[in-house]
Amino acid sequence: MTSYASQYPPSVPFDPAFKTFFEDFYRISDDPEAHEIYADQFTPDATLVMASKRVQGRDEIIAVRKAMWEKVASRLHKPLKIFPYGPDSDQVMLHGSVAYGLKDNNNGGGDGGDNVSVEWAAYAHLVKGGDDGVVRMDFYQVYLDTAAQKR
């Protein structure tokens, strides 16, 4: 079990490829250099809603992703529970936390700032590609308190 593994309702069948997708997705989310790989987790026309910011398409997702790292030196997601909408569903609700290591604004942006942890919830719609079976999201909305990053 990896640090990115989640709990799932035991009575609801859920595609193992979707489980693997989420483990990889949160590992990639925590890599400050993986902007392109992060965008690859979405369909080309996907919608991403991060708190109050809504974007669509690869270029806008990459821009938001880069902005999310401007004040953050590190992050560690803990996707605690994932709830499929039903048997073999491609829709899920997620619950977890993320720990941020904030950049120190007093010394020009290096490491050494505060550490904060924030709980989050999300909704995701997954699609599995044709013959290759690659899993991506075409919609992902995250609900969290963005003020924690500004402390």
Secondary structure, DSSP 4 states (H G I P E B T S, - for coil): --TT--B--TTS---HHHHHHHHHHHHHHT-TT-HHHHHTTEEEEEEEEETTEEEESHHHHHHHHHHHTSSEEEEEEEEEEEEESSTT-SEEEEEEEEEEEE--GGGTS-S---EEEEEEEEEEEEEE-TTT--EEEEEEEEEE-GGGGG-
